[in-house]
Amino acid sequence: MTDTTQNAGATEPRSKTKRTRWLKPVVFLLCLVPIFWLIARALTGGLGANPIEAITRDLGDWALRFILIALAVTPIRVLTGWNTIGRLRRMLGLFAFFYVILHFSSYIGLDQFFYWSGIWQDIVKRVYITLGMAAVLMLTPLAVTSTDKMIKRLGGRKWRRLHRLVYPAAVLGVIHFYMMLKADYTEPAIYAVILACFFGVRIYKKWA
């Protein structure tokens, strides 16, 4: 699950690649920090009076944050010329999907206890859940087609076209977050501004 530009880091000199070999494992470990911190809070009773809601919301927050982090790769590369960061795009996208699935699974299993009729009623009646489910459906084929083998099978043009779904999925994610809140819309507003900036950089890159 990435944006639609090719990996810029693939053509970097071998010596430079060796100097940045540490980057992926360090970022990989950093991406696991939210889930380990959540587990630590759960084990020490730090999730408050409603731990199930806290788990589901925390995972949802990080799912949206990682989507934005993955989308930030290309703007950072375009604005700074740091091509090495392109090597992280796929991994960050898959971590975003990882947290999306954890959020989704928490809602299905912990919140609803696999009560499928109740889940269906939520999807139909609560617009923010409808939008969240739509975002999950959009992101799933992106994760499935994130391997080199699938890129070759689809072809570069079709693959890039498919992976543009990450943008409407991100928009739905922000709206989903906004609609589920009852007060203090500061955080989704910040995410909306960040996403708008990403769109702006993409438009600039296309027409510059």
C-alpha positions in Angstrom: 0.0 0.0 0.0 1.9 3.0 -1.3 1.4 6.1 -3.4 1.9 5.7 -7.1 5.5 6.7 -7.8 8.3 4.2 -8.3 11.0 3.6 -5.6 13.5 6.3 -6.0 16.0 4.5 -3.8 16.4 1.6 -6.2 18.9 3.5 -8.4 21.1 4.9 -5.6 24.8 4.1 -5.7 25.8 0.9 -3.9 28.1 2.7 -1.4 25.2 5.0 -0.4 22.9 2.1 0.0 25.4 0.4 2.4 25.6 3.6 4.5 21.8 3.6 4.9 21.4 -0.1 5.5 20.4 0.6 9.1 17.4 2.7 8.0 14.9 -0.1 7.4 15.4 -2.2 10.5 15.4 0.9 12.7 12.2 2.2 11.1 10.7 -1.3 11.3 11.3 -1.4 15.1 9.9 2.2 15.5 6.7 1.1 13.7 6.2 -1.6 16.3 6.4 0.8 19.2 2.7 1.8 19.2 1.5 -1.8 19.5 4.1 -2.7 22.2 3.1 0.5 24.1 -0.6 -0.5 23.9 0.2 -4.0 25.2 2.2 -2.5 28.1 -0.7 -0.2 29.0 -3.2 -3.1 28.8 -1.0 -5.3 31.1 -0.6 -2.5 33.7 -4.2 -1.3 33.7 -3.4 1.9 31.9 -6.3 1.8 29.5 -8.9 3.6 31.7 -12.5 2.6 32.6 -13.3 1.3 29.1 -10.2 -0.7 27.9 -11.9 -2.1 24.8 -12.9 1.3 23.5 -9.4 2.6 24.3 -7.8 -0.3 22.4 -10.0 0.2 19.4 -9.6 3.9 19.2 -5.8 3.8 19.8 -5.4 1.3 17.0 -7.6 3.4 14.7 -5.5 6.5 15.5 -2.3 4.8 14.6 -3.8 3.3 11.5 -4.6 6.8 10.2 -1.3 8.2 11.3 0.6 5.4 9.4 -1.5 6.0 6.3 -0.4 9.7 6.4 3.2 8.7 7.2 3.3 6.4 4.2 1.8 9.1 2.0 4.4 11.6 3.3 7.3 9.7 1.7 6.9 11.2 -1.8 6.4 14.8 -0.6 9.5 14.5 1.6 11.5 13.1 -1.3 10.2 15.8 -3.8 10.8 18.7 -1.4 14.1 17.6 0.1 15.7 15.5 -2.6 16.3 12.7 0.0 15.7 9.8 -2.4 16.7 7.1 0.2 13.4 7.6 2.0 11.6 6.0 -1.1 13.0 2.6 0.1 10.7 2.9 3.1 7.4 3.5 1.2 6.3 -0.1 0.9 7.1 -1.1 4.5 5.3 2.0 5.9 2.3 1.3 3.7 2.1 -2.3 5.0 2.4 -1.1 8.6 -0.5 1.2 7.9 -2.5 -1.7 6.7 -1.4 -3.8 9.7 -2.8 -1.2 12.1 -5.9 -0.8 10.0 -6.6 -4.6 10.3 -5.9 -4.5 14.1 -8.3 -1.6 14.4 -10.9 -3.5 12.3 -10.3 -6.7 14.2 -10.7 -5.0 17.6 -14.0 -3.6 16.6 -15.2 -6.9 15.2 -13.9 -9.1 18.0 -13.5 -7.1 21.2 -16.2 -4.4 20.7 -18.9 -6.5 18.9 -17.8 -10.0 19.9 -18.4 -11.2 16.4 -22.1 -10.3 16.6 -22.5 -10.1 12.8 -26.1 -8.8 12.7 -25.1 -6.0 15.1 -22.0 -5.2 13.0 -24.2 -5.1 9.8 -26.6 -2.7 11.5 -23.7 -0.5 12.5 -22.4 -0.4 9.0 -25.8 0.5 7.6 -26.9 3.0 10.3 -23.7 4.7 11.4 -22.2 6.6 8.5 -18.7 6.9 10.1 -18.6 3.1 10.3 -19.7 2.8 6.7 -16.9 5.1 5.6 -14.4 3.2 7.8 -15.4 -0.1 6.2 -15.2 1.4 2.7 -11.6 2.5 3.5 -10.7 -1.0 4.7 -12.0 -2.4 1.4 -10.0 0.1 -0.6 -6.8 -0.6 1.3 -7.0 -4.4 1.1 -6.2 -4.9 -2.6 -3.3 -2.4 -2.1 -1.7 -4.6 0.6 -2.3 -7.7 -1.5 -0.6 -6.3 -4.5 2.4 -4.8 -2.7 4.8 -7.6 -3.6 7.3 -7.4 -6.6 5.5 -10.4 -8.1 2.1 -8.7 -8.1 3.6 -5.5 -9.5 5.1 -7.5 -12.4 1.8 -9.4 -12.9 -0.3 -6.2 -13.0 2.2 -4.1 -14.9 3.4 -0.7 -13.7 0.6 1.4 -15.2 -2.3 -0.8 -13.7 -0.5 -1.1 -10.4 0.0 2.7 -10.1 -3.6 3.2 -11.0 -4.8 0.7 -8.4 -2.6 2.2 -5.7 -4.2 5.6 -6.2 -7.0 4.2 -4.0 -4.8 5.1 -1.0 -5.8 8.7 -1.5 -9.6 8.3 -1.2 -9.1 5.8 1.5 -7.1 8.4 3.5 -9.8 10.9 3.0 -12.4 8.5 4.2 -10.2 7.7 7.2 -10.0 11.4 8.2 -13.8 11.8 7.8 -14.4 8.6 9.8 -12.3 9.9 12.6 -14.0 13.3 12.5 -17.5 11.9 12.6 -16.9 9.5 15.5 -15.8 12.4 17.8 -18.3 14.3 19.9 -16.0 17.2 20.7 -12.5 18.6 20.1 -12.0 18.2 16.3 -8.5 19.5 16.4 -6.7 16.2 15.6 -8.8 15.3 12.5 -8.5 18.9 11.3 -4.7 18.7 11.5 -4.8 15.4 9.6 -7.1 17.0 7.0 -4.6 19.9 6.5 -1.7 17.5 6.2 -3.5 15.4 3.6 -4.4 18.5 1.7 -0.7 19.5 1.6 0.1 16.0 0.3 -2.4 16.5 -2.5 -0.9 19.9 -3.2 2.6 18.5 -3.5 1.3 15.8 -5.8 -0.3 18.3 -8.1 2.9 20.4 -8.1 5.0 17.4 -9.0 2.6 16.5 -11.8 2.6 20.0 -13.4 6.1 21.3 -12.5 
